[in-house]
Amino acid sequence: MGAFKIISPLIAAAFLLAACATTSPVRTLYDDEADFSNYRSYGFVARAGTDEGDYTSLVTRYLQAEVGRALELRGYVPSSDPDLLVNFFVRTREQVRITERPSLSMYYGYRRGWYGVWGAYPMDRDITQYTVGTLHIDLVDAARDQLVWEGILEGSAAQKLLDDPRTGAERAVRRIFQAFPHSAPQRGLDRDRPAGVEPD
């Protein structure tokens, strides 16, 4: 019974850490004065925030392809004189995770694992440093040169984009645009309902 009381919280903590590692929360910011019924077309900024040199990076190329698909599914059309301009930014930061567990020396010392120990026993501390990636997708009112919507993704999906842009871009963009509530105005469709989605 004593061992069960100690091991169970460790198992629960492991599941919690696994859930945190695989969850990629999306945050959004928007201009509440923007009228999205005025936007019908899109294009990309001349130089994306994901381009550090004088060339288009692979990250930018894959993001452009996936965002283009996402917007066109919502009725927007590409244009050389667009209503909306799209830009991308990727940031990384280092984080430290500290976890504690009962000291193995207390388990496998003279007791030889026969039974557990109570919580006041010494704990071993594991310190892990890891990189967290964050992707920002900006939609800008081209006529006003004003940011009107931003989707922000942090976690494993954003980090996957940095590690493998070819496969990571689709997942990251899909996650962000699940939080985008608008579609281009189309005949027979609700103004702010994504194209192809039936009303409730």
PADREN-189987 format. One record per residue: residue number from 1; residue in three letters; x, y, z of N, C-alpha, C in turn. Coordinates in steps of 0.02 Angstrom, whole numbers. Atoms other than C-alpha are relative to their C-alpha. Layout:
N
<seq:NUM&type:ALA&nX:X&nY:Y&nZ:Z&caX:X&caY:Y&caZ:Z&cX:X&cY:Y&cZ:Z> .
...
This chain:
200
<seq:1&type:MET&nX:41&nY:-61&nZ:0&caX:0&caY:0&caZ:0&cX:43&cY:63&cZ:0> .
<seq:2&type:GLY&nX:-43&nY:-58&nZ:-3&caX:141&caY:120&caZ:44&cX:30&cY:16&cZ:-68> .
<seq:3&type:ALA&nX:-30&nY:-12&nZ:65&caX:224&caY:96&caZ:-126&cX:-51&cY:29&cZ:-48> .
<seq:4&type:PHE&nX:52&nY:-24&nZ:44&caX:58&caY:126&caZ:-214&cX:-12&cY:75&cZ:10> .
<seq:5&type:LYS&nX:12&nY:-70&nZ:-15&caX:36&caY:293&caZ:-126&cX:54&cY:45&cZ:-30> .
<seq:6&type:ILE&nX:-55&nY:-40&nZ:27&caX:205&caY:352&caZ:-189&cX:1&cY:-3&cZ:-76> .
<seq:7&type:ILE&nX:-6&nY:9&nZ:72&caX:203&caY:282&caZ:-365&cX:-58&cY:33&cZ:-37> .
<seq:8&type:SER&nX:59&nY:-27&nZ:36&caX:26&caY:339&caZ:-410&cX:8&cY:74&cZ:-18> .
<seq:9&type:PRO&nX:-10&nY:-70&nZ:20&caX:66&caY:527&caZ:-402&cX:52&cY:8&cZ:-54> .
<seq:10&type:LEU&nX:-51&nY:-4&nZ:53&caX:220&caY:495&caZ:-508&cX:-29&cY:-16&cZ:-67> .
<seq:11&type:ILE&nX:32&nY:18&nZ:63&caX:117&caY:408&caZ:-640&cX:-45&cY:57&cZ:-24> .
<seq:12&type:ALA&nX:44&nY:-55&nZ:19&caX:-10&caY:549&caZ:-636&cX:40&cY:59&cZ:-27> .
<seq:13&type:ALA&nX:-41&nY:-55&nZ:23&caX:128&caY:677&caZ:-655&cX:28&cY:-14&cZ:-69> .
<seq:14&type:ALA&nX:-26&nY:18&nZ:66&caX:200&caY:582&caZ:-803&cX:-53&cY:11&cZ:-54> .
<seq:15&type:PHE&nX:54&nY:-11&nZ:49&caX:31&caY:584&caZ:-891&cX:-11&cY:75&cZ:-11> .
<seq:16&type:LEU&nX:9&nY:-72&nZ:6&caX:15&caY:771&caZ:-854&cX:54&cY:31&cZ:-43> .
<seq:17&type:LEU&nX:-55&nY:-27&nZ:40&caX:187&caY:808&caZ:-926&cX:-8&cY:-20&cZ:-73> .
<seq:18&type:ALA&nX:10&nY:22&nZ:69&caX:148&caY:704&caZ:-1080&cX:-54&cY:40&cZ:-33> .
<seq:19&type:ALA&nX:54&nY:-39&nZ:29&caX:-14&caY:798&caZ:-1106&cX:24&cY:71&cZ:-16> .
<seq:20&type:CYS&nX:-26&nY:-66&nZ:12&caX:75&caY:965&caZ:-1089&cX:47&cY:1&cZ:-61> .
<seq:21&type:ALA&nX:-48&nY:2&nZ:55&caX:208&caY:911&caZ:-1214&cX:-35&cY:-7&cZ:-67> .
<seq:22&type:THR&nX:33&nY:12&nZ:64&caX:81&caY:860&caZ:-1347&cX:-53&cY:52&cZ:-15> .
<seq:23&type:THR&nX:51&nY:-50&nZ:12&caX:-44&caY:1001&caZ:-1324&cX:31&cY:64&cZ:-27> .
<seq:24&type:SER&nX:-24&nY:-62&nZ:30&caX:-19&caY:1153&caZ:-1434&cX:-57&cY:52&cZ:2> .
<seq:25&type:PRO&nX:55&nY:-47&nZ:-5&caX:-134&caY:1292&caZ:-1374&cX:6&cY:56&cZ:-52> .
<seq:26&type:VAL&nX:3&nY:-55&nZ:47&caX:-188&caY:1427&caZ:-1497&cX:-31&cY:60&cZ:34> .
<seq:27&type:ARG&nX:28&nY:-63&nZ:-24&caX:-213&caY:1607&caZ:-1445&cX:-12&cY:46&cZ:-60> .
<seq:28&type:THR&nX:15&nY:-46&nZ:55&caX:-290&caY:1740&caZ:-1555&cX:-8&cY:71&cZ:27> .
<seq:29&type:LEU&nX:11&nY:-71&nZ:-12&caX:-289&caY:1930&caZ:-1557&cX:-34&cY:28&cZ:-62> .
<seq:30&type:TYR&nX:33&nY:-28&nZ:58&caX:-402&caY:2033&caZ:-1668&cX:-20&cY:73&cZ:13> .
<seq:31&type:ASP&nX:22&nY:-69&nZ:-3&caX:-453&caY:2211&caZ:-1707&cX:-76&cY:0&cZ:-3> .
<seq:32&type:ASP&nX:73&nY:4&nZ:-3&caX:-633&caY:2225&caZ:-1651&cX:-34&cY:54&cZ:-42> .
<seq:33&type:GLU&nX:28&nY:-50&nZ:45&caX:-655&caY:2375&caZ:-1767&cX:4&cY:-21&cZ:-73> .
<seq:34&type:ALA&nX:-7&nY:23&nZ:70&caX:-610&caY:2277&caZ:-1923&cX:-65&cY:-32&cZ:-24> .
<seq:35&type:ASP&nX:60&nY:28&nZ:31&caX:-753&caY:2231&caZ:-2040&cX:23&cY:-54&cZ:-49> .
<seq:36&type:PHE&nX:-25&nY:54&nZ:42&caX:-709&caY:2060&caZ:-2110&cX:-43&cY:-13&cZ:-61> .
<seq:37&type:SER&nX:41&nY:8&nZ:60&caX:-852&caY:2069&caZ:-2233&cX:29&cY:38&cZ:-59> .
<seq:38&type:ASN&nX:-31&nY:-38&nZ:54&caX:-742&caY:2188&caZ:-2334&cX:58&cY:-38&cZ:-32> .
<seq:39&type:TYR&nX:-60&nY:36&nZ:23&caX:-604&caY:2058&caZ:-2361&cX:-20&cY:-59&cZ:-44> .
<seq:40&type:ARG&nX:16&nY:54&nZ:46&caX:-615&caY:1946&caZ:-2512&cX:63&cY:-33&cZ:-30> .
<seq:41&type:SER&nX:-60&nY:26&nZ:32&caX:-435&caY:1920&caZ:-2570&cX:59&cY:4&cZ:48> .
<seq:42&type:TYR&nX:-59&nY:1&nZ:-44&caX:-265&caY:1885&caZ:-2495&cX:63&cY:-1&cZ:-42> .
<seq:43&type:GLY&nX:-67&nY:5&nZ:29&caX:-81&caY:1897&caZ:-2535&cX:50&cY:-3&cZ:57> .
<seq:44&type:PHE&nX:-52&nY:6&nZ:-52&caX:84&caY:1883&caZ:-2443&cX:46&cY:61&cZ:-2> .
<seq:45&type:VAL&nX:-46&nY:-57&nZ:-3&caX:201&caY:2020&caZ:-2384&cX:63&cY:-16&cZ:-42> .
<seq:46&type:ALA&nX:-58&nY:9&nZ:44&caX:354&caY:2047&caZ:-2493&cX:56&cY:-39&cZ:34> .
<seq:47&type:ARG&nX:-52&nY:36&nZ:-38&caX:471&caY:1985&caZ:-2358&cX:-29&cY:-20&cZ:67> .
<seq:48&type:ALA&nX:32&nY:26&nZ:-61&caX:401&caY:1875&caZ:-2221&cX:47&cY:5&cZ:60> .
<seq:49&type:GLY&nX:-40&nY:-1&nZ:-61&caX:460&caY:1882&caZ:-2042&cX:40&cY:-64&cZ:10> .
<seq:50&type:THR&nX:-37&nY:64&nZ:-4&caX:520&caY:1702&caZ:-2066&cX:58&cY:-2&cZ:-50> .
<seq:51&type:ASP&nX:-56&nY:-5&nZ:47&caX:647&caY:1760&caZ:-2198&cX:54&cY:44&cZ:30> .
<seq:52&type:GLU&nX:-54&nY:-39&nZ:-30&caX:813&caY:1814&caZ:-2123&cX:49&cY:24&cZ:-53> .
<seq:53&type:GLY&nX:-45&nY:-20&nZ:53&caX:910&caY:1826&caZ:-2286&cX:-39&cY:33&cZ:-57> .
<seq:54&type:ASP&nX:32&nY:-30&nZ:59&caX:873&caY:1896&caZ:-2459&cX:-31&cY:-54&cZ:-44> .
<seq:55&type:TYR&nX:32&nY:54&nZ:37&caX:779&caY:1740&caZ:-2509&cX:-57&cY:-27&cZ:42> .
<seq:56&type:THR&nX:57&nY:29&nZ:-34&caX:621&caY:1646&caZ:-2466&cX:21&cY:-66&cZ:33> .
<seq:57&type:SER&nX:-21&nY:60&nZ:-35&caX:654&caY:1515&caZ:-2333&cX:-49&cY:-57&cZ:-12> .
<seq:58&type:LEU&nX:44&nY:57&nZ:7&caX:583&caY:1340&caZ:-2336&cX:-60&cY:6&cZ:47> .
<seq:59&type:VAL&nX:55&nY:-9&nZ:-47&caX:479&caY:1381&caZ:-2182&cX:-53&cY:46&cZ:-31> .
<seq:60&type:THR&nX:47&nY:-47&nZ:31&caX:402&caY:1529&caZ:-2274&cX:-37&cY:-33&cZ:-58> .
<seq:61&type:ARG&nX:32&nY:32&nZ:58&caX:368&caY:1427&caZ:-2432&cX:-55&cY:-47&cZ:22> .
<seq:62&type:TYR&nX:50&nY:49&nZ:-21&caX:277&caY:1289&caZ:-2340&cX:-58&cY:34&cZ:36> .
<seq:63&type:LEU&nX:54&nY:-37&nZ:-33&caX:180&caY:1412&caZ:-2232&cX:-44&cY:35&cZ:-51> .
<seq:64&type:GLN&nX:40&nY:-33&nZ:51&caX:125&caY:1510&caZ:-2385&cX:-46&cY:-50&cZ:-35> .
<seq:65&type:ALA&nX:42&nY:50&nZ:34&caX:63&caY:1352&caZ:-2470&cX:-58&cY:-22&cZ:44> .
<seq:66&type:GLU&nX:52&nY:24&nZ:-44&caX:-35&caY:1294&caZ:-2318&cX:-50&cY:55&cZ:17> .
<seq:67&type:VAL&nX:46&nY:-55&nZ:-14&caX:-107&caY:1465&caZ:-2275&cX:-43&cY:15&cZ:-61> .
<seq:68&type:GLY&nX:39&nY:-10&nZ:60&caX:-159&caY:1487&caZ:-2456&cX:-57&cY:-50&cZ:-5> .
<seq:69&type:ARG&nX:52&nY:51&nZ:1&caX:-255&caY:1323&caZ:-2447&cX:-54&cY:15&cZ:52> .
<seq:70&type:ALA&nX:48&nY:-14&nZ:-53&caX:-335&caY:1371&caZ:-2282&cX:-46&cY:59&cZ:-17> .
<seq:71&type:LEU&nX:40&nY:-59&nZ:17&caX:-393&caY:1541&caZ:-2345&cX:-46&cY:-15&cZ:-60> .
<seq:72&type:GLU&nX:42&nY:15&nZ:58&caX:-457&caY:1474&caZ:-2511&cX:-58&cY:-46&cZ:19> .
<seq:73&type:LEU&nX:56&nY:40&nZ:-25&caX:-560&caY:1344&caZ:-2419&cX:-53&cY:44&cZ:32> .
<seq:74&type:ARG&nX:47&nY:-47&nZ:-31&caX:-641&caY:1493&caZ:-2334&cX:-24&cY:53&cZ:-50> .
<seq:75&type:GLY&nX:28&nY:-43&nZ:52&caX:-679&caY:1579&caZ:-2499&cX:44&cY:58&cZ:-22> .
<seq:76&type:TYR&nX:-43&nY:-55&nZ:20&caX:-533&caY:1701&caZ:-2511&cX:39&cY:-20&cZ:-63> .
<seq:77&type:VAL&nX:-35&nY:15&nZ:62&caX:-444&caY:1716&caZ:-2678&cX:67&cY:37&cZ:0> .
<seq:78&type:PRO&nX:-64&nY:-33&nZ:4&caX:-261&caY:1756&caZ:-2712&cX:-3&cY:60&cZ:-47> .
<seq:79&type:SER&nX:2&nY:-60&nZ:41&caX:-229&caY:1928&caZ:-2785&cX:67&cY:37&cZ:6> .
<seq:80&type:SER&nX:-59&nY:-43&nZ:-2&caX:-85&caY:2043&caZ:-2831&cX:-15&cY:67&cZ:33> .
<seq:81&type:ASP&nX:22&nY:-60&nZ:-36&caX:-187&caY:2184&caZ:-2752&cX:-50&cY:-21&cZ:53> .
<seq:82&type:PRO&nX:46&nY:35&nZ:-46&caX:-259&caY:2094&caZ:-2601&cX:-30&cY:46&cZ:53> .
<seq:83&type:ASP&nX:30&nY:-34&nZ:-57&caX:-374&caY:2151&caZ:-2463&cX:39&cY:-17&cZ:64> .
<seq:84&type:LEU&nX:-37&nY:22&nZ:-59&caX:-275&caY:2050&caZ:-2335&cX:71&cY:-21&cZ:-20> .
<seq:85&type:LEU&nX:-69&nY:22&nZ:7&caX:-87&caY:2029&caZ:-2323&cX:16&cY:-48&cZ:57> .
<seq:86&type:VAL&nX:-18&nY:50&nZ:-50&caX:-16&caY:1878&caZ:-2232&cX:74&cY:4&cZ:16> .
<seq:87&type:ASN&nX:-70&nY:0&nZ:-21&caX:144&caY:1879&caZ:-2132&cX:9&cY:-54&cZ:53> .
<seq:88&type:PHE&nX:-16&nY:52&nZ:-48&caX:232&caY:1750&caZ:-2022&cX:58&cY:21&cZ:43> .
<seq:89&type:PHE&nX:-58&nY:-8&nZ:-45&caX:347&caY:1757&caZ:-1872&cX:8&cY:-65&cZ:39> .
<seq:90&type:VAL&nX:-15&nY:58&nZ:-41&caX:431&caY:1614&caZ:-1781&cX:50&cY:21&cZ:54> .
<seq:91&type:ARG&nX:-44&nY:-16&nZ:-56&caX:510&caY:1632&caZ:-1610&cX:16&cY:-65&cZ:38> .
<seq:92&type:THR&nX:-18&nY:56&nZ:-43&caX:602&caY:1509&caZ:-1499&cX:26&cY:28&cZ:66> .
<seq:93&type:ARG&nX:-28&nY:-18&nZ:-65&caX:645&caY:1517&caZ:-1315&cX:15&cY:-64&cZ:38> .
<seq:94&type:GLU&nX:-20&nY:57&nZ:-40&caX:728&caY:1401&caZ:-1193&cX:-40&cY:-2&cZ:65> .
<seq:95&type:GLN&nX:35&nY:9&nZ:-63&caX:632&caY:1331&caZ:-1045&cX:34&cY:-56&cZ:39> .
<seq:96&type:VAL&nX:-27&nY:51&nZ:-44&caX:681&caY:1226&caZ:-897&cX:-58&cY:-34&cZ:36> .
<seq:97&type:ARG&nX:51&nY:39&nZ:-35&caX:570&caY:1087&caZ:-828&cX:34&cY:-36&cZ:59> .
<seq:98&type:ILE&nX:-27&nY:32&nZ:-60&caX:603&caY:1027&caZ:-650&cX:-52&cY:-50&cZ:25> .
<seq:99&type:THR&nX:44&nY:52&nZ:-26&caX:526&caY:863&caZ:-592&cX:34&cY:-35&cZ:59> .
<seq:100&type:GLU&nX:-27&nY:34&nZ:-59&caX:547&caY:772&caZ:-428&cX:-28&cY:-70&cZ:4> .
<seq:101&type:ARG&nX:21&nY:69&nZ:-10&caX:537&caY:587&caZ:-387&cX:36&cY:-27&cZ:62> .
<seq:102&type:PRO&nX:-34&nY:29&nZ:-59&caX:576&caY:483&caZ:-233&cX:68&cY:-27&cZ:-19> .
<seq:103&type:SER&nX:-69&nY:20&nZ:14&caX:761&caY:448&caZ:-223&cX:4&cY:-76&cZ:-8> .
<seq:104&type:LEU&nX:-8&nY:71&nZ:12&caX:803&caY:279&caZ:-297&cX:44&cY:-33&cZ:53> .
<seq:105&type:SER&nX:-42&nY:29&nZ:-52&caX:933&caY:256&caZ:-163&cX:-41&cY:-21&cZ:61> .
<seq:106&type:MET&nX:42&nY:18&nZ:-56&caX:793&caY:251&caZ:-36&cX:-41&cY:-62&cZ:-17> .
<seq:107&type:TYR&nX:37&nY:59&nZ:21&caX:700&caY:120&caZ:-138&cX:43&cY:-62&cZ:0> .
<seq:108&type:TYR&nX:-41&nY:60&nZ:14&caX:843&caY:5&caZ:-180&cX:61&cY:-4&cZ:44> .
<seq:109&type:GLY&nX:-54&nY:8&nZ:-48&caX:954&caY:23&caZ:-29&cX:-10&cY:-65&cZ:37> .
<seq:110&type:TYR&nX:5&nY:62&nZ:-38&caX:943&caY:-100&caZ:111&cX:-70&cY:-30&cZ:-3> .
<seq:111&type:ARG&nX:68&nY:29&nZ:5&caX:753&caY:-119&caZ:83&cX:-8&cY:-43&cZ:-62> .
<seq:112&type:ARG&nX:0&nY:40&nZ:61&caX:787&caY:-190&caZ:-91&cX:-69&cY:-1&cZ:-34> .
<seq:113&type:GLY&nX:63&nY:-7&nZ:35&caX:620&caY:-128&caZ:-156&cX:-57&cY:-40&cZ:30> .
<seq:114&type:TRP&nX:53&nY:40&nZ:-31&caX:515&caY:-230&caZ:-33&cX:-63&cY:41&cZ:10> .
<seq:115&type:TYR&nX:58&nY:-42&nZ:-11&caX:401&caY:-85&caZ:5&cX:20&cY:73&cZ:-10> .
<seq:116&type:GLY&nX:-13&nY:-70&nZ:14&caX:383&caY:102&caZ:-25&cX:16&cY:39&cZ:63> .
<seq:117&type:VAL&nX:-15&nY:-45&nZ:-55&caX:425&caY:249&caZ:84&cX:-49&cY:58&cZ:-1> .
<seq:118&type:TRP&nX:48&nY:-55&nZ:-2&caX:321&caY:397&caZ:141&cX:30&cY:63&cZ:-32> .
<seq:119&type:GLY&nX:-19&nY:-58&nZ:40&caX:326&caY:566&caZ:58&cX:54&cY:44&cZ:28> .
<seq:120&type:ALA&nX:-51&nY:-43&nZ:-30&caX:445&caY:647&caZ:180&cX:71&cY:-23&cZ:-17> .
<seq:121&type:TYR&nX:-66&nY:23&nZ:17&caX:588&caY:543&caZ:112&cX:32&cY:45&cZ:-53> .
<seq:122&type:PRO&nX:-34&nY:-44&nZ:48&caX:721&caY:631&caZ:6&cX:-23&cY:-13&cZ:-71> .
<seq:123&type:MET&nX:21&nY:3&nZ:70&caX:677&caY:668&caZ:-175&cX:60&cY:15&cZ:-45> .
<seq:124&type:ASP&nX:-47&nY:-17&nZ:52&caX:786&caY:665&caZ:-329&cX:-32&cY:52&cZ:-45> .
<seq:125&type:ARG&nX:26&nY:-54&nZ:43&caX:767&caY:817&caZ:-442&cX:31&cY:-7&cZ:-70> .
<seq:126&type:ASP&nX:-22&nY:2&nZ:69&caX:777&caY:804&caZ:-632&cX:-11&cY:67&cZ:-32> .
<seq:127&type:ILE&nX:4&nY:-65&nZ:33&caX:813&caY:964&caZ:-729&cX:10&cY:-11&cZ:-75> .
<seq:128&type:THR&nX:-3&nY:9&nZ:72&caX:777&caY:963&caZ:-916&cX:-8&cY:67&cZ:-34> .
<seq:129&type:GLN&nX:5&nY:-61&nZ:39&caX:811&caY:1108&caZ:-1034&cX:-25&cY:-18&cZ:-70> .
<seq:130&type:TYR&nX:28&nY:15&nZ:66&caX:709&caY:1113&caZ:-1194&cX:-21&cY:65&cZ:-34> .
<seq:131&type:THR&nX:17&nY:-58&nZ:41&caX:662&caY:1231&caZ:-1335&cX:-74&cY:1&cZ:-14> .
<seq:132&type:VAL&nX:70&nY:-9&nZ:15&caX:487&caY:1299&caZ:-1357&cX:-6&cY:45&cZ:-62> .
<seq:133&type:GLY&nX:11&nY:-39&nZ:60&caX:436&caY:1360&caZ:-1530&cX:-68&cY:34&cZ:1> .
<seq:134&type:THR&nX:63&nY:-38&nZ:5&caX:301&caY:1491&caZ:-1563&cX:-7&cY:26&cZ:-71> .
<seq:135&type:LEU&nX:14&nY:-24&nZ:68&caX:222&caY:1529&caZ:-1732&cX:-55&cY:53&cZ:5> .
<seq:136&type:HIS&nX:50&nY:-53&nZ:7&caX:128&caY:1691&caZ:-1768&cX:-20&cY:5&cZ:-73> .
<seq:137&type:ILE&nX:25&nY:-14&nZ:67&caX:18&caY:1711&caZ:-1921&cX:-41&cY:64&cZ:5> .
<seq:138&type:ASP&nX:33&nY:-66&nZ:-2&caX:-35&caY:1892&caZ:-1952&cX:-40&cY:10&cZ:-64> .
<seq:139&type:LEU&nX:41&nY:-23&nZ:56&caX:-176&caY:1952&caZ:-2064&cX:-5&cY:76&cZ:6> .
<seq:140&type:VAL&nX:-6&nY:-73&nZ:0&caX:-155&caY:2135&caZ:-2110&cX:-48&cY:30&cZ:-52> .
<seq:141&type:ASP&nX:41&nY:-39&nZ:47&caX:-281&caY:2254&caZ:-2189&cX:47&cY:38&cZ:-44> .
<seq:142&type:ALA&nX:-49&nY:-29&nZ:46&caX:-181&caY:2302&caZ:-2343&cX:-12&cY:74&cZ:-12> .
<seq:143&type:ALA&nX:16&nY:-70&nZ:14&caX:-272&caY:2467&caZ:-2374&cX:19&cY:45&cZ:58> .
<seq:144&type:ARG&nX:-14&nY:-41&nZ:-59&caX:-249&caY:2528&caZ:-2195&cX:68&cY:-14&cZ:31> .
<seq:145&type:ASP&nX:-64&nY:21&nZ:-28&caX:-83&caY:2441&caZ:-2162&cX:-8&cY:-12&cZ:75> .
<seq:146&type:GLN&nX:19&nY:10&nZ:-69&caX:-162&caY:2380&caZ:-2000&cX:-10&cY:-74&cZ:14> .
<seq:147&type:LEU&nX:12&nY:69&nZ:-21&caX:-151&caY:2211&caZ:-1912&cX:-72&cY:-7&cZ:23> .
<seq:148&type:VAL&nX:70&nY:10&nZ:-20&caX:-329&caY:2143&caZ:-1897&cX:-12&cY:-67&cZ:34> .
<seq:149&type:TRP&nX:8&nY:65&nZ:-33&caX:-304&caY:1963&caZ:-1840&cX:67&cY:-34&cZ:6> .
<seq:150&type:GLU&nX:-63&nY:36&nZ:-10&caX:-162&caY:1860&caZ:-1767&cX:-15&cY:-66&cZ:35> .
<seq:151&type:GLY&nX:4&nY:65&nZ:-32&caX:-155&caY:1675&caZ:-1728&cX:69&cY:-20&cZ:25> .
<seq:152&type:ILE&nX:-64&nY:15&nZ:-33&caX:-19&caY:1616&caZ:-1608&cX:-2&cY:-72&cZ:25> .
<seq:153&type:LEU&nX:-4&nY:70&nZ:-19&caX:30&caY:1435&caZ:-1587&cX:66&cY:-13&cZ:34> .
<seq:154&type:GLU&nX:-60&nY:16&nZ:-38&caX:153&caY:1375&caZ:-1456&cX:-3&cY:-73&cZ:21> .
<seq:155&type:GLY&nX:-2&nY:69&nZ:-22&caX:209&caY:1200&caZ:-1414&cX:27&cY:-47&cZ:-53> .
<seq:156&type:SER&nX:-29&nY:52&nZ:42&caX:244&caY:1038&caZ:-1505&cX:-14&cY:12&cZ:-74> .
<seq:157&type:ALA&nX:16&nY:-12&nZ:71&caX:154&caY:1086&caZ:-1668&cX:44&cY:55&cZ:-29> .
<seq:158&type:ALA&nX:-43&nY:-54&nZ:24&caX:253&caY:1248&caZ:-1682&cX:72&cY:-24&cZ:-4> .
<seq:159&type:GLN&nX:-68&nY:26&nZ:2&caX:415&caY:1158&caZ:-1639&cX:10&cY:-47&cZ:-59> .
<seq:160&type:LYS&nX:-4&nY:45&nZ:57&caX:378&caY:1027&caZ:-1772&cX:13&cY:39&cZ:-64> .
<seq:161&type:LEU&nX:-11&nY:-42&nZ:58&caX:373&caY:1168&caZ:-1900&cX:74&cY:17&cZ:-7> .
<seq:162&type:LEU&nX:-71&nY:-17&nZ:2&caX:550&caY:1217&caZ:-1854&cX:43&cY:-61&cZ:-15> .
<seq:163&type:ASP&nX:-40&nY:61&nZ:9&caX:614&caY:1038&caZ:-1850&cX:-9&cY:-30&cZ:-70> .
<seq:164&type:ASP&nX:15&nY:30&nZ:65&caX:530&caY:982&caZ:-2012&cX:-54&cY:42&cZ:-34> .
<seq:165&type:PRO&nX:49&nY:-45&nZ:30&caX:447&caY:1123&caZ:-2111&cX:-48&cY:-34&cZ:-49> .
<seq:166&type:ARG&nX:43&nY:31&nZ:51&caX:380&caY:1009&caZ:-2247&cX:-62&cY:-31&cZ:30> .
<seq:167&type:THR&nX:58&nY:32&nZ:-32&caX:268&caY:909&caZ:-2132&cX:-29&cY:41&cZ:57> .
<seq:168&type:GLY&nX:24&nY:-38&nZ:-58&caX:255&caY:1032&caZ:-1988&cX:-45&cY:58&cZ:-19> .
<seq:169&type:ALA&nX:39&nY:-58&nZ:20&caX:178&caY:1176&caZ:-2087&cX:-74&cY:-17&cZ:-3> .
<seq:170&type:GLU&nX:70&nY:18&nZ:7&caX:16&caY:1084&caZ:-2125&cX:-34&cY:-5&cZ:68> .
<seq:171&type:ARG&nX:30&nY:9&nZ:-66&caX:-16&caY:1038&caZ:-1944&cX:-6&cY:67&cZ:37> .
<seq:172&type:ALA&nX:0&nY:-64&nZ:-35&caX:30&caY:1210&caZ:-1876&cX:-54&cY:46&cZ:-27> .
<seq:173&type:VAL&nX:49&nY:-45&nZ:31&caX:-77&caY:1306&caZ:-2000&cX:-71&cY:-25&cZ:14> .
<seq:174&type:ARG&nX:66&nY:27&nZ:-14&caX:-224&caY:1189&caZ:-1976&cX:-23&cY:17&cZ:71> .
<seq:175&type:ARG&nX:17&nY:-15&nZ:-69&caX:-218&caY:1214&caZ:-1789&cX:-20&cY:74&cZ:8> .
<seq:176&type:ILE&nX:13&nY:-71&nZ:-7&caX:-212&caY:1404&caZ:-1804&cX:-66&cY:19&cZ:-33> .
<seq:177&type:PHE&nX:60&nY:-22&nZ:36&caX:-351&caY:1419&caZ:-1933&cX:-63&cY:-34&cZ:26> .
<seq:178&type:GLN&nX:59&nY:25&nZ:-36&caX:-466&caY:1312&caZ:-1828&cX:-29&cY:55&cZ:45> .
<seq:179&type:ALA&nX:22&nY:-55&nZ:-43&caX:-475&caY:1470&caZ:-1723&cX:-18&cY:63&cZ:-40> .
<seq:180&type:PHE&nX:17&nY:-57&nZ:43&caX:-510&caY:1585&caZ:-1872&cX:-73&cY:-4&cZ:-19> .
<seq:181&type:PRO&nX:72&nY:9&nZ:7&caX:-698&caY:1618&caZ:-1875&cX:-32&cY:28&cZ:-63> .
<seq:182&type:HIS&nX:29&nY:-37&nZ:56&caX:-719&caY:1712&caZ:-2039&cX:7&cY:-38&cZ:-66> .
<seq:183&type:SER&nX:-7&nY:21&nZ:69&caX:-743&caY:1676&caZ:-2223&cX:-14&cY:59&cZ:-45> .
<seq:184&type:ALA&nX:14&nY:-53&nZ:47&caX:-749&caY:1784&caZ:-2377&cX:-75&cY:2&cZ:-16> .
<seq:185&type:PRO&nX:71&nY:-5&nZ:16&caX:-924&caY:1850&caZ:-2416&cX:-15&cY:-37&cZ:-66> .
<seq:186&type:GLN&nX:20&nY:37&nZ:59&caX:-1007&caY:1732&caZ:-2538&cX:-76&cY:-5&cZ:-3> .
<seq:187&type:ARG&nX:72&nY:5&nZ:8&caX:-1182&caY:1721&caZ:-2609&cX:-25&cY:-67&cZ:29> .
<seq:188&type:GLY&nX:30&nY:60&nZ:-27&caX:-1288&caY:1599&caZ:-2511&cX:34&cY:-27&cZ:62> .
<seq:189&type:LEU&nX:-35&nY:22&nZ:-60&caX:-1166&caY:1584&caZ:-2365&cX:-4&cY:54&cZ:53> .
<seq:190&type:ASP&nX:-3&nY:-49&nZ:-54&caX:-1171&caY:1667&caZ:-2196&cX:66&cY:37&cZ:-4> .
<seq:191&type:ARG&nX:-58&nY:-44&nZ:10&caX:-1049&caY:1812&caZ:-2195&cX:60&cY:-23&cZ:39> .
<seq:192&type:ASP&nX:-57&nY:16&nZ:-43&caX:-942&caY:1753&caZ:-2051&cX:6&cY:-75&cZ:14> .
<seq:193&type:ARG&nX:-5&nY:72&nZ:-8&caX:-959&caY:1564&caZ:-2074&cX:48&cY:-28&cZ:-52> .
<seq:194&type:PRO&nX:-46&nY:30&nZ:48&caX:-815&caY:1466&caZ:-2154&cX:-36&cY:-35&cZ:-56> .
<seq:195&type:ALA&nX:31&nY:31&nZ:58&caX:-858&caY:1409&caZ:-2329&cX:-4&cY:-75&cZ:8> .
<seq:196&type:GLY&nX:9&nY:72&nZ:-3&caX:-928&caY:1233&caZ:-2337&cX:-22&cY:-26&cZ:66> .
<seq:197&type:VAL&nX:21&nY:21&nZ:-66&caX:-981&caY:1231&caZ:-2155&cX:-74&cY:15&cZ:8> .
<seq:198&type:GLU&nX:72&nY:-10&nZ:-6&caX:-1167&caY:1206&caZ:-2127&cX:-17&cY:34&cZ:66> .
<seq:199&type:PRO&nX:20&nY:-31&nZ:-63&caX:-1255&caY:1315&caZ:-1997&cX:-29&cY:-51&cZ:47> .
<seq:200&type:ASP&nX:29&nY:46&nZ:-51&caX:-1309&caY:1233&caZ:-1834&cX:-76&cY:1&cZ:-4> .
